[in-house]
Amino acid sequence: MQVTWQADQVELVVRPCLSLCQWVPTRADEDLFACQGCGSQWRPGAGWTPVDADGHVPAEVRHALLTSVRPAAGAGRADSSTTTGS
Ligand SMILES: [Zn+2]
C-alpha cells in the first residue's frame, strides 16, 4: 500500500477566519462593523462581541459598545446610583 502525495492538494490551504479576522467600522454606517477576514458583519446589540485575530476586541468595537443605546431592560432605573430602596 502506497500513499501518493498530491502536492496540488496539499497546497490548498483554507485559512480559518480566526487567523484573518480584523474588525473595522464601515464607512456607510458608523454603527456597522465588518470583518475583513470573513466578511461577517456586526453592530452593537447583536448579542456577541467580535474579536480580532489577535484575540483583542478592537477599540472601535469597545467604544461602540459603550456608546450604543442599551435595551429597555434598565428603563425606569436610569440612575441606579441614587436608589434608596424604598
Ligand atoms: Zn471573521
PDB file of the backbone (N, CA, C, O) and the ligand in Angstrom, with CONECT records:
HET     ZN  A 101       1
ATOM      1  N   MET A   1       0.854  -1.202   0.000  1.00  0.00           N
ATOM      2  CA  MET A   1       0.000   0.000   0.000  1.00  0.00           C
ATOM      3  C   MET A   1       0.888   1.251   0.000  1.00  0.00           C
ATOM      4  O   MET A   1       1.809   1.393   0.805  1.00  0.00           O
ATOM      5  N   GLN A   2       0.585   2.103  -0.893  1.00  0.00           N
ATOM      6  CA  GLN A   2       1.451   3.270  -1.053  1.00  0.00           C
ATOM      7  C   GLN A   2       0.629   4.553  -1.120  1.00  0.00           C
ATOM      8  O   GLN A   2      -0.351   4.652  -1.857  1.00  0.00           O
ATOM      9  N   VAL A   3       1.043   5.492  -0.357  1.00  0.00           N
ATOM     10  CA  VAL A   3       0.325   6.774  -0.344  1.00  0.00           C
ATOM     11  C   VAL A   3       0.967   7.728  -1.344  1.00  0.00           C
ATOM     12  O   VAL A   3       2.170   7.986  -1.298  1.00  0.00           O
ATOM     13  N   THR A   4       0.187   8.216  -2.194  1.00  0.00           N
ATOM     14  CA  THR A   4       0.705   9.166  -3.183  1.00  0.00           C
ATOM     15  C   THR A   4       0.392  10.595  -2.751  1.00  0.00           C
ATOM     16  O   THR A   4      -0.765  10.980  -2.584  1.00  0.00           O
ATOM     17  N   TRP A   5       1.432  11.346  -2.581  1.00  0.00           N
ATOM     18  CA  TRP A   5       1.238  12.745  -2.209  1.00  0.00           C
ATOM     19  C   TRP A   5       0.816  13.539  -3.441  1.00  0.00           C
ATOM     20  O   TRP A   5       1.390  13.409  -4.522  1.00  0.00           O
ATOM     21  N   GLN A   6      -0.171  14.336  -3.246  1.00  0.00           N
ATOM     22  CA  GLN A   6      -0.618  15.200  -4.327  1.00  0.00           C
ATOM     23  C   GLN A   6      -0.342  16.649  -3.916  1.00  0.00           C
ATOM     24  O   GLN A   6      -1.101  17.266  -3.169  1.00  0.00           O
ATOM     25  N   ALA A   7       0.741  17.146  -4.419  1.00  0.00           N
ATOM     26  CA  ALA A   7       1.209  18.454  -3.974  1.00  0.00           C
ATOM     27  C   ALA A   7       0.165  19.545  -4.203  1.00  0.00           C
ATOM     28  O   ALA A   7       0.023  20.478  -3.414  1.00  0.00           O
ATOM     29  N   ASP A   8      -0.538  19.395  -5.283  1.00  0.00           N
ATOM     30  CA  ASP A   8      -1.522  20.426  -5.596  1.00  0.00           C
ATOM     31  C   ASP A   8      -2.577  20.547  -4.500  1.00  0.00           C
ATOM     32  O   ASP A   8      -3.021  21.641  -4.153  1.00  0.00           O
ATOM     33  N   GLN A   9      -2.963  19.392  -3.969  1.00  0.00           N
ATOM     34  CA  GLN A   9      -3.991  19.437  -2.929  1.00  0.00           C
ATOM     35  C   GLN A   9      -3.396  19.882  -1.602  1.00  0.00           C
ATOM     36  O   GLN A   9      -4.040  20.597  -0.834  1.00  0.00           O
ATOM     37  N   VAL A  10      -2.185  19.464  -1.338  1.00  0.00           N
ATOM     38  CA  VAL A  10      -1.554  19.844  -0.074  1.00  0.00           C
ATOM     39  C   VAL A  10      -1.424  21.359   0.032  1.00  0.00           C
ATOM     40  O   VAL A  10      -1.504  21.930   1.119  1.00  0.00           O
ATOM     41  N   GLU A  11      -1.227  21.981  -1.090  1.00  0.00           N
ATOM     42  CA  GLU A  11      -1.033  23.425  -1.046  1.00  0.00           C
ATOM     43  C   GLU A  11      -2.340  24.195  -0.925  1.00  0.00           C
ATOM     44  O   GLU A  11      -2.363  25.414  -0.755  1.00  0.00           O
ATOM     45  N   LEU A  12      -3.412  23.446  -1.019  1.00  0.00           N
ATOM     46  CA  LEU A  12      -4.697  24.131  -0.828  1.00  0.00           C
ATOM     47  C   LEU A  12      -4.898  24.396   0.658  1.00  0.00           C
ATOM     48  O   LEU A  12      -5.283  23.506   1.417  1.00  0.00           O
ATOM     49  N   VAL A  13      -4.643  25.583   1.042  1.00  0.00           N
ATOM     50  CA  VAL A  13      -4.783  25.949   2.449  1.00  0.00           C
ATOM     51  C   VAL A  13      -6.041  26.773   2.634  1.00  0.00           C
ATOM     52  O   VAL A  13      -6.220  27.828   2.024  1.00  0.00           O
ATOM     53  N   VAL A  14      -6.895  26.265   3.484  1.00  0.00           N
ATOM     54  CA  VAL A  14      -8.095  27.028   3.833  1.00  0.00           C
ATOM     55  C   VAL A  14      -7.821  27.744   5.135  1.00  0.00           C
ATOM     56  O   VAL A  14      -7.732  27.124   6.194  1.00  0.00           O
ATOM     57  N   ARG A  15      -7.692  29.012   5.052  1.00  0.00           N
ATOM     58  CA  ARG A  15      -7.363  29.781   6.256  1.00  0.00           C
ATOM     59  C   ARG A  15      -8.605  29.959   7.124  1.00  0.00           C
ATOM     60  O   ARG A  15      -9.643  30.424   6.651  1.00  0.00           O
ATOM     61  N   PRO A  16      -8.491  29.591   8.376  1.00  0.00           N
ATOM     62  CA  PRO A  16      -9.616  29.813   9.283  1.00  0.00           C
ATOM     63  C   PRO A  16      -9.826  31.297   9.515  1.00  0.00           C
ATOM     64  O   PRO A  16      -8.895  32.101   9.471  1.00  0.00           O
ATOM     65  N   CYS A  17     -11.069  31.626   9.762  1.00  0.00           N
ATOM     66  CA  CYS A  17     -11.416  33.031   9.956  1.00  0.00           C
ATOM     67  C   CYS A  17     -10.587  33.645  11.079  1.00  0.00           C
ATOM     68  O   CYS A  17     -10.218  34.817  11.015  1.00  0.00           O
ATOM     69  N   LEU A  18     -10.295  32.850  12.108  1.00  0.00           N
ATOM     70  CA  LEU A  18      -9.617  33.390  13.273  1.00  0.00           C
ATOM     71  C   LEU A  18      -8.259  33.980  12.956  1.00  0.00           C
ATOM     72  O   LEU A  18      -7.793  34.876  13.660  1.00  0.00           O
ATOM     73  N   SER A  19      -7.617  33.490  11.906  1.00  0.00           N
ATOM     74  CA  SER A  19      -6.282  33.989  11.596  1.00  0.00           C
ATOM     75  C   SER A  19      -6.334  35.247  10.750  1.00  0.00           C
ATOM     76  O   SER A  19      -5.306  35.861  10.465  1.00  0.00           O
ATOM     77  N   LEU A  20      -7.526  35.618  10.357  1.00  0.00           N
ATOM     78  CA  LEU A  20      -7.649  36.762   9.458  1.00  0.00           C
ATOM     79  C   LEU A  20      -8.522  37.878  10.011  1.00  0.00           C
ATOM     80  O   LEU A  20      -8.514  39.002   9.511  1.00  0.00           O
ATOM     81  N   CYS A  21      -9.270  37.547  11.047  1.00  0.00           N
ATOM     82  CA  CYS A  21     -10.286  38.487  11.480  1.00  0.00           C
ATOM     83  C   CYS A  21      -9.688  39.836  11.853  1.00  0.00           C
ATOM     84  O   CYS A  21      -8.747  39.946  12.639  1.00  0.00           O
ATOM     85  N   GLN A  22     -10.278  40.838  11.256  1.00  0.00           N
ATOM     86  CA  GLN A  22      -9.930  42.197  11.638  1.00  0.00           C
ATOM     87  C   GLN A  22     -11.187  43.038  11.455  1.00  0.00           C
ATOM     88  O   GLN A  22     -11.653  43.259  10.337  1.00  0.00           O
ATOM     89  N   TRP A  23     -11.706  43.486  12.550  1.00  0.00           N
ATOM     90  CA  TRP A  23     -12.972  44.209  12.518  1.00  0.00           C
ATOM     91  C   TRP A  23     -12.725  45.697  12.364  1.00  0.00           C
ATOM     92  O   TRP A  23     -11.939  46.301  13.094  1.00  0.00           O
ATOM     93  N   VAL A  24     -13.407  46.258  11.409  1.00  0.00           N
ATOM     94  CA  VAL A  24     -13.273  47.692  11.162  1.00  0.00           C
ATOM     95  C   VAL A  24     -14.662  48.286  10.975  1.00  0.00           C
ATOM     96  O   VAL A  24     -15.564  47.630  10.453  1.00  0.00           O
ATOM     97  N   PRO A  25     -14.824  49.530  11.405  1.00  0.00           N
ATOM     98  CA  PRO A  25     -16.102  50.202  11.160  1.00  0.00           C
ATOM     99  C   PRO A  25     -16.278  50.492   9.681  1.00  0.00           C
ATOM    100  O   PRO A  25     -15.322  50.835   8.986  1.00  0.00           O
ATOM    101  N   THR A  26     -17.486  50.352   9.215  1.00  0.00           N
ATOM    102  CA  THR A  26     -17.747  50.635   7.813  1.00  0.00           C
ATOM    103  C   THR A  26     -17.966  52.125   7.613  1.00  0.00           C
ATOM    104  O   THR A  26     -18.309  52.849   8.548  1.00  0.00           O
ATOM    105  N   ARG A  27     -17.769  52.558   6.415  1.00  0.00           N
ATOM    106  CA  ARG A  27     -17.954  53.984   6.130  1.00  0.00           C
ATOM    107  C   ARG A  27     -19.429  54.345   6.031  1.00  0.00           C
ATOM    108  O   ARG A  27     -19.840  55.452   6.380  1.00  0.00           O
ATOM    109  N   ALA A  28     -20.202  53.408   5.559  1.00  0.00           N
ATOM    110  CA  ALA A  28     -21.605  53.717   5.300  1.00  0.00           C
ATOM    111  C   ALA A  28     -22.381  53.949   6.592  1.00  0.00           C
ATOM    112  O   ALA A  28     -23.264  54.805   6.656  1.00  0.00           O
ATOM    113  N   ASP A  29     -22.037  53.171   7.626  1.00  0.00           N
ATOM    114  CA  ASP A  29     -22.794  53.230   8.868  1.00  0.00           C
ATOM    115  C   ASP A  29     -21.818  53.061  10.014  1.00  0.00           C
ATOM    116  O   ASP A  29     -21.197  52.007  10.151  1.00  0.00           O
ATOM    117  N   GLU A  30     -21.677  54.085  10.837  1.00  0.00           N
ATOM    118  CA  GLU A  30     -20.658  54.037  11.887  1.00  0.00           C
ATOM    119  C   GLU A  30     -20.989  53.022  12.973  1.00  0.00           C
ATOM    120  O   GLU A  30     -20.126  52.672  13.778  1.00  0.00           O
ATOM    121  N   ASP A  31     -22.231  52.547  13.003  1.00  0.00           N
ATOM    122  CA  ASP A  31     -22.600  51.508  13.958  1.00  0.00           C
ATOM    123  C   ASP A  31     -22.436  50.115  13.373  1.00  0.00           C
ATOM    124  O   ASP A  31     -22.652  49.117  14.061  1.00  0.00           O
ATOM    125  N   LEU A  32     -22.062  50.049  12.131  1.00  0.00           N
ATOM    126  CA  LEU A  32     -21.926  48.760  11.472  1.00  0.00           C
ATOM    127  C   LEU A  32     -20.445  48.441  11.258  1.00  0.00           C
ATOM    128  O   LEU A  32     -19.697  49.226  10.674  1.00  0.00           O
ATOM    129  N   PHE A  33     -20.045  47.263  11.749  1.00  0.00           N
ATOM    130  CA  PHE A  33     -18.663  46.838  11.600  1.00  0.00           C
ATOM    131  C   PHE A  33     -18.594  45.656  10.653  1.00  0.00           C
ATOM    132  O   PHE A  33     -19.550  44.894  10.512  1.00  0.00           O
ATOM    133  N   ALA A  34     -17.449  45.518  10.010  1.00  0.00           N
ATOM    134  CA  ALA A  34     -17.282  44.416   9.075  1.00  0.00           C
ATOM    135  C   ALA A  34     -15.953  43.731   9.340  1.00  0.00           C
ATOM    136  O   ALA A  34     -14.952  44.383   9.636  1.00  0.00           O
ATOM    137  N   CYS A  35     -15.954  42.392   9.231  1.00  0.00           N
ATOM    138  CA  CYS A  35     -14.727  41.628   9.411  1.00  0.00           C
ATOM    139  C   CYS A  35     -14.006  41.533   8.079  1.00  0.00           C
ATOM    140  O   CYS A  35     -14.565  41.073   7.083  1.00  0.00           O
ATOM    141  N   GLN A  36     -12.771  41.968   8.077  1.00  0.00           N
ATOM    142  CA  GLN A  36     -12.001  41.926   6.841  1.00  0.00           C
ATOM    143  C   GLN A  36     -11.563  40.509   6.505  1.00  0.00           C
ATOM    144  O   GLN A  36     -11.114  40.233   5.393  1.00  0.00           O
ATOM    145  N   GLY A  37     -11.700  39.617   7.478  1.00  0.00           N
ATOM    146  CA  GLY A  37     -11.239  38.248   7.249  1.00  0.00           C
ATOM    147  C   GLY A  37     -12.282  37.374   6.590  1.00  0.00           C
ATOM    148  O   GLY A  37     -11.984  36.656   5.635  1.00  0.00           O
ATOM    149  N   CYS A  38     -13.519  37.431   7.097  1.00  0.00           N
ATOM    150  CA  CYS A  38     -14.532  36.505   6.611  1.00  0.00           C
ATOM    151  C   CYS A  38     -15.766  37.217   6.096  1.00  0.00           C
ATOM    152  O   CYS A  38     -16.683  36.572   5.587  1.00  0.00           O
ATOM    153  N   GLY A  39     -15.805  38.520   6.217  1.00  0.00           N
ATOM    154  CA  GLY A  39     -16.936  39.245   5.659  1.00  0.00           C
ATOM    155  C   GLY A  39     -18.133  39.311   6.576  1.00  0.00           C
ATOM    156  O   GLY A  39     -19.202  39.764   6.167  1.00  0.00           O
ATOM    157  N   SER A  40     -17.973  38.862   7.824  1.00  0.00           N
ATOM    158  CA  SER A  40     -19.078  38.951   8.770  1.00  0.00           C
ATOM    159  C   SER A  40     -19.376  40.415   9.080  1.00  0.00           C
ATOM    160  O   SER A  40     -18.538  41.298   8.901  1.00  0.00           O
ATOM    161  N   GLN A  41     -20.585  40.632   9.545  1.00  0.00           N
ATOM    162  CA  GLN A  41     -20.948  41.979   9.928  1.00  0.00           C
ATOM    163  C   GLN A  41     -21.455  41.977  11.355  1.00  0.00           C
ATOM    164  O   GLN A  41     -22.000  40.985  11.837  1.00  0.00           O
ATOM    165  N   TRP A  42     -21.270  43.092  12.015  1.00  0.00           N
ATOM    166  CA  TRP A  42     -21.674  43.197  13.413  1.00  0.00           C
ATOM    167  C   TRP A  42     -22.072  44.623  13.706  1.00  0.00           C
ATOM    168  O   TRP A  42     -21.538  45.579  13.144  1.00  0.00           O
ATOM    169  N   ARG A  43     -23.042  44.733  14.617  1.00  0.00           N
ATOM    170  CA  ARG A  43     -23.361  46.053  15.138  1.00  0.00           C
ATOM    171  C   ARG A  43     -23.729  45.898  16.608  1.00  0.00           C
ATOM    172  O   ARG A  43     -24.163  44.825  17.027  1.00  0.00           O
ATOM    173  N   PRO A  44     -23.560  46.958  17.394  1.00  0.00           N
ATOM    174  CA  PRO A  44     -23.870  46.872  18.820  1.00  0.00           C
ATOM    175  C   PRO A  44     -25.282  46.351  19.042  1.00  0.00           C
ATOM    176  O   PRO A  44     -26.217  46.756  18.350  1.00  0.00           O
ATOM    177  N   GLY A  45     -25.435  45.451  20.009  1.00  0.00           N
ATOM    178  CA  GLY A  45     -26.739  44.882  20.275  1.00  0.00           C
ATOM    179  C   GLY A  45     -26.938  43.543  19.605  1.00  0.00           C
ATOM    180  O   GLY A  45     -27.993  42.925  19.752  1.00  0.00           O
ATOM    181  N   ALA A  46     -25.939  43.086  18.871  1.00  0.00           N
ATOM    182  CA  ALA A  46     -26.055  41.808  18.176  1.00  0.00           C
ATOM    183  C   ALA A  46     -26.031  40.630  19.150  1.00  0.00           C
ATOM    184  O   ALA A  46     -26.395  39.512  18.788  1.00  0.00           O
ATOM    185  N   GLY A  47     -25.605  40.885  20.372  1.00  0.00           N
ATOM    186  CA  GLY A  47     -25.603  39.824  21.368  1.00  0.00           C
ATOM    187  C   GLY A  47     -24.273  39.116  21.496  1.00  0.00           C
ATOM    188  O   GLY A  47     -24.144  38.191  22.298  1.00  0.00           O
ATOM    189  N   TRP A  48     -23.291  39.521  20.735  1.00  0.00           N
ATOM    190  CA  TRP A  48     -21.961  38.941  20.830  1.00  0.00           C
ATOM    191  C   TRP A  48     -20.957  40.028  20.498  1.00  0.00           C
ATOM    192  O   TRP A  48     -21.309  41.093  19.991  1.00  0.00           O
ATOM    193  N   THR A  49     -19.718  39.740  20.791  1.00  0.00           N
ATOM    194  CA  THR A  49     -18.683  40.743  20.588  1.00  0.00           C
ATOM    195  C   THR A  49     -17.625  40.218  19.630  1.00  0.00           C
ATOM    196  O   THR A  49     -17.033  39.167  19.876  1.00  0.00           O
ATOM    197  N   PRO A  50     -17.387  40.921  18.568  1.00  0.00           N
ATOM    198  CA  PRO A  50     -16.360  40.485  17.620  1.00  0.00           C
ATOM    199  C   PRO A  50     -14.965  40.614  18.213  1.00  0.00           C
ATOM    200  O   PRO A  50     -14.688  41.526  18.992  1.00  0.00           O
ATOM    201  N   VAL A  51     -14.104  39.700  17.840  1.00  0.00           N
ATOM    202  CA  VAL A  51     -12.734  39.700  18.341  1.00  0.00           C
ATOM    203  C   VAL A  51     -11.774  39.583  17.158  1.00  0.00           C
ATOM    204  O   VAL A  51     -11.989  38.796  16.236  1.00  0.00           O
ATOM    205  N   ASP A  52     -10.726  40.373  17.208  1.00  0.00           N
ATOM    206  CA  ASP A  52      -9.732  40.321  16.145  1.00  0.00           C
ATOM    207  C   ASP A  52      -8.925  39.027  16.215  1.00  0.00           C
ATOM    208  O   ASP A  52      -9.030  38.258  17.171  1.00  0.00           O
ATOM    209  N   ALA A  53      -8.130  38.812  15.192  1.00  0.00           N
ATOM    210  CA  ALA A  53      -7.333  37.596  15.113  1.00  0.00           C
ATOM    211  C   ALA A  53      -6.362  37.483  16.285  1.00  0.00           C
ATOM    212  O   ALA A  53      -5.984  36.379  16.677  1.00  0.00           O
ATOM    213  N   ASP A  54      -5.961  38.614  16.838  1.00  0.00           N
ATOM    214  CA  ASP A  54      -5.003  38.578  17.944  1.00  0.00           C
ATOM    215  C   ASP A  54      -5.687  38.374  19.291  1.00  0.00           C
ATOM    216  O   ASP A  54      -5.028  38.349  20.330  1.00  0.00           O
ATOM    217  N   GLY A  55      -7.016  38.226  19.270  1.00  0.00           N
ATOM    218  CA  GLY A  55      -7.735  37.927  20.498  1.00  0.00           C
ATOM    219  C   GLY A  55      -8.230  39.145  21.242  1.00  0.00           C
ATOM    220  O   GLY A  55      -8.851  39.013  22.297  1.00  0.00           O
ATOM    221  N   HIS A  56      -7.973  40.306  20.726  1.00  0.00           N
ATOM    222  CA  HIS A  56      -8.409  41.522  21.387  1.00  0.00           C
ATOM    223  C   HIS A  56      -9.658  42.093  20.714  1.00  0.00           C
ATOM    224  O   HIS A  56      -9.847  41.990  19.502  1.00  0.00           O
ATOM    225  N   VAL A  57     -10.476  42.683  21.531  1.00  0.00           N
ATOM    226  CA  VAL A  57     -11.630  43.392  20.989  1.00  0.00           C
ATOM    227  C   VAL A  57     -11.150  44.747  20.474  1.00  0.00           C
ATOM    228  O   VAL A  57     -10.541  45.511  21.223  1.00  0.00           O
ATOM    229  N   PRO A  58     -11.411  45.043  19.235  1.00  0.00           N
ATOM    230  CA  PRO A  58     -10.938  46.307  18.664  1.00  0.00           C
ATOM    231  C   PRO A  58     -11.457  47.506  19.456  1.00  0.00           C
ATOM    232  O   PRO A  58     -12.585  47.490  19.947  1.00  0.00           O
ATOM    233  N   ALA A  59     -10.643  48.528  19.575  1.00  0.00           N
ATOM    234  CA  ALA A  59     -11.011  49.719  20.345  1.00  0.00           C
ATOM    235  C   ALA A  59     -12.290  50.339  19.801  1.00  0.00           C
ATOM    236  O   ALA A  59     -13.122  50.829  20.565  1.00  0.00           O
ATOM    237  N   GLU A  60     -12.446  50.318  18.498  1.00  0.00           N
ATOM    238  CA  GLU A  60     -13.650  50.904  17.908  1.00  0.00           C
ATOM    239  C   GLU A  60     -14.892  50.145  18.347  1.00  0.00           C
ATOM    240  O   GLU A  60     -15.952  50.729  18.569  1.00  0.00           O
ATOM    241  N   VAL A  61     -14.739  48.828  18.469  1.00  0.00           N
ATOM    242  CA  VAL A  61     -15.871  48.000  18.890  1.00  0.00           C
ATOM    243  C   VAL A  61     -16.211  48.278  20.353  1.00  0.00           C
ATOM    244  O   VAL A  61     -17.380  48.413  20.713  1.00  0.00           O
ATOM    245  N   ARG A  62     -15.191  48.360  21.182  1.00  0.00           N
ATOM    246  CA  ARG A  62     -15.445  48.653  22.599  1.00  0.00           C
ATOM    247  C   ARG A  62     -16.128  49.998  22.751  1.00  0.00           C
ATOM    248  O   ARG A  62     -17.043  50.160  23.558  1.00  0.00           O
ATOM    249  N   HIS A  63     -15.674  50.957  21.967  1.00  0.00           N
ATOM    250  CA  HIS A  63     -16.279  52.282  22.014  1.00  0.00           C
ATOM    251  C   HIS A  63     -17.739  52.210  21.589  1.00  0.00           C
ATOM    252  O   HIS A  63     -18.603  52.849  22.190  1.00  0.00           O
ATOM    253  N   ALA A  64     -18.000  51.442  20.569  1.00  0.00           N
ATOM    254  CA  ALA A  64     -19.376  51.310  20.081  1.00  0.00           C
ATOM    255  C   ALA A  64     -20.261  50.661  21.139  1.00  0.00           C
ATOM    256  O   ALA A  64     -21.421  51.038  21.304  1.00  0.00           O
ATOM    257  N   LEU A  65     -19.710  49.685  21.853  1.00  0.00           N
ATOM    258  CA  LEU A  65     -20.485  49.023  22.900  1.00  0.00           C
ATOM    259  C   LEU A  65     -20.805  49.990  24.032  1.00  0.00           C
ATOM    260  O   LEU A  65     -21.897  49.952  24.599  1.00  0.00           O
ATOM    261  N   LEU A  66     -19.857  50.850  24.356  1.00  0.00           N
ATOM    262  CA  LEU A  66     -20.054  51.782  25.467  1.00  0.00           C
ATOM    263  C   LEU A  66     -21.058  52.866  25.106  1.00  0.00           C
ATOM    264  O   LEU A  66     -21.817  53.324  25.960  1.00  0.00           O
ATOM    265  N   THR A  67     -21.061  53.266  23.865  1.00  0.00           N
ATOM    266  CA  THR A  67     -21.884  54.400  23.465  1.00  0.00           C
ATOM    267  C   THR A  67     -23.215  53.983  22.858  1.00  0.00           C
ATOM    268  O   THR A  67     -24.085  54.820  22.616  1.00  0.00           O
ATOM    269  N   SER A  68     -23.367  52.701  22.616  1.00  0.00           N
ATOM    270  CA  SER A  68     -24.600  52.251  21.980  1.00  0.00           C
ATOM    271  C   SER A  68     -25.784  52.390  22.931  1.00  0.00           C
ATOM    272  O   SER A  68     -25.623  52.324  24.150  1.00  0.00           O
ATOM    273  N   VAL A  69     -26.927  52.576  22.387  1.00  0.00           N
ATOM    274  CA  VAL A  69     -28.153  52.662  23.174  1.00  0.00           C
ATOM    275  C   VAL A  69     -28.502  51.279  23.698  1.00  0.00           C
ATOM    276  O   VAL A  69     -28.580  50.308  22.945  1.00  0.00           O
ATOM    277  N   ARG A  70     -28.709  51.213  25.014  1.00  0.00           N
ATOM    278  CA  ARG A  70     -28.975  49.912  25.606  1.00  0.00           C
ATOM    279  C   ARG A  70     -30.455  49.549  25.489  1.00  0.00           C
ATOM    280  O   ARG A  70     -31.306  50.427  25.342  1.00  0.00           O
ATOM    281  N   PRO A  71     -30.751  48.277  25.553  1.00  0.00           N
ATOM    282  CA  PRO A  71     -32.145  47.823  25.514  1.00  0.00           C
ATOM    283  C   PRO A  71     -32.945  48.397  26.671  1.00  0.00           C
ATOM    284  O   PRO A  71     -32.376  48.972  27.598  1.00  0.00           O
ATOM    285  N   ALA A  72     -34.249  48.244  26.622  1.00  0.00           N
ATOM    286  CA  ALA A  72     -35.135  48.850  27.602  1.00  0.00           C
ATOM    287  C   ALA A  72     -35.099  48.141  28.956  1.00  0.00           C
ATOM    288  O   ALA A  72     -35.880  48.481  29.845  1.00  0.00           O
ATOM    289  N   ALA A  73     -34.229  47.183  29.124  1.00  0.00           N
ATOM    290  CA  ALA A  73     -34.178  46.408  30.359  1.00  0.00           C
ATOM    291  C   ALA A  73     -33.934  47.303  31.569  1.00  0.00           C
ATOM    292  O   ALA A  73     -34.443  47.034  32.657  1.00  0.00           O
ATOM    293  N   GLY A  74     -33.162  48.358  31.382  1.00  0.00           N
ATOM    294  CA  GLY A  74     -32.835  49.224  32.501  1.00  0.00           C
ATOM    295  C   GLY A  74     -33.744  50.435  32.591  1.00  0.00           C
ATOM    296  O   GLY A  74     -33.499  51.316  33.414  1.00  0.00           O
ATOM    297  N   ALA A  75     -34.769  50.508  31.786  1.00  0.00           N
ATOM    298  CA  ALA A  75     -35.667  51.654  31.799  1.00  0.00           C
ATOM    299  C   ALA A  75     -36.345  51.780  33.157  1.00  0.00           C
ATOM    300  O   ALA A  75     -36.800  50.782  33.716  1.00  0.00           O
ATOM    301  N   GLY A  76     -36.415  52.988  33.689  1.00  0.00           N
ATOM    302  CA  GLY A  76     -37.038  53.203  34.984  1.00  0.00           C
ATOM    303  C   GLY A  76     -36.013  53.196  36.099  1.00  0.00           C
ATOM    304  O   GLY A  76     -36.298  53.616  37.221  1.00  0.00           O
ATOM    305  N   ARG A  77     -34.837  52.724  35.791  1.00  0.00           N
ATOM    306  CA  ARG A  77     -33.757  52.750  36.777  1.00  0.00           C
ATOM    307  C   ARG A  77     -32.559  53.457  36.179  1.00  0.00           C
ATOM    308  O   ARG A  77     -31.414  53.045  36.365  1.00  0.00           O
ATOM    309  N   ALA A  78     -32.833  54.489  35.483  1.00  0.00           N
ATOM    310  CA  ALA A  78     -31.783  55.162  34.727  1.00  0.00           C
ATOM    311  C   ALA A  78     -30.626  55.590  35.633  1.00  0.00           C
ATOM    312  O   ALA A  78     -29.461  55.557  35.237  1.00  0.00           O
ATOM    313  N   ASP A  79     -30.974  55.990  36.845  1.00  0.00           N
ATOM    314  CA  ASP A  79     -29.946  56.456  37.761  1.00  0.00           C
ATOM    315  C   ASP A  79     -29.918  55.566  39.005  1.00  0.00           C
ATOM    316  O   ASP A  79     -30.395  55.959  40.070  1.00  0.00           O
ATOM    317  N   SER A  80     -29.366  54.391  38.863  1.00  0.00           N
ATOM    318  CA  SER A  80     -29.399  53.406  39.933  1.00  0.00           C
ATOM    319  C   SER A  80     -28.532  53.830  41.115  1.00  0.00           C
ATOM    320  O   SER A  80     -28.667  53.283  42.209  1.00  0.00           O
ATOM    321  N   SER A  81     -27.647  54.794  40.903  1.00  0.00           N
ATOM    322  CA  SER A  81     -26.718  55.175  41.967  1.00  0.00           C
ATOM    323  C   SER A  81     -27.451  55.887  43.099  1.00  0.00           C
ATOM    324  O   SER A  81     -26.933  55.977  44.212  1.00  0.00           O
ATOM    325  N   THR A  82     -28.650  56.391  42.826  1.00  0.00           N
ATOM    326  CA  THR A  82     -29.379  57.111  43.864  1.00  0.00           C
ATOM    327  C   THR A  82     -30.544  56.278  44.421  1.00  0.00           C
ATOM    328  O   THR A  82     -31.422  56.792  45.113  1.00  0.00           O
ATOM    329  N   THR A  83     -30.525  54.996  44.102  1.00  0.00           N
ATOM    330  CA  THR A  83     -31.598  54.147  44.600  1.00  0.00           C
ATOM    331  C   THR A  83     -31.592  54.105  46.132  1.00  0.00           C
ATOM    332  O   THR A  83     -30.561  53.829  46.745  1.00  0.00           O
ATOM    333  N   THR A  84     -32.722  54.373  46.731  1.00  0.00           N
ATOM    334  CA  THR A  84     -32.794  54.394  48.180  1.00  0.00           C
ATOM    335  C   THR A  84     -33.414  53.123  48.746  1.00  0.00           C
ATOM    336  O   THR A  84     -33.350  52.897  49.954  1.00  0.00           O
ATOM    337  N   GLY A  85     -33.995  52.313  47.926  1.00  0.00           N
ATOM    338  CA  GLY A  85     -34.578  51.075  48.364  1.00  0.00           C
ATOM    339  C   GLY A  85     -35.869  51.265  49.123  1.00  0.00           C
ATOM    340  O   GLY A  85     -36.106  50.580  50.118  1.00  0.00           O
ATOM    341  N   SER A  86     -36.697  52.167  48.683  1.00  0.00           N
ATOM    342  CA  SER A  86     -37.953  52.447  49.356  1.00  0.00           C
ATOM    343  C   SER A  86     -38.863  51.219  49.265  1.00  0.00           C
ATOM    344  O   SER A  86     -39.984  51.241  49.773  1.00  0.00           O
TER     345      SER A  86
HETATM  346 ZN    ZN A 101     -14.012  36.958  10.577  1.00  0.00          ZN2+
END
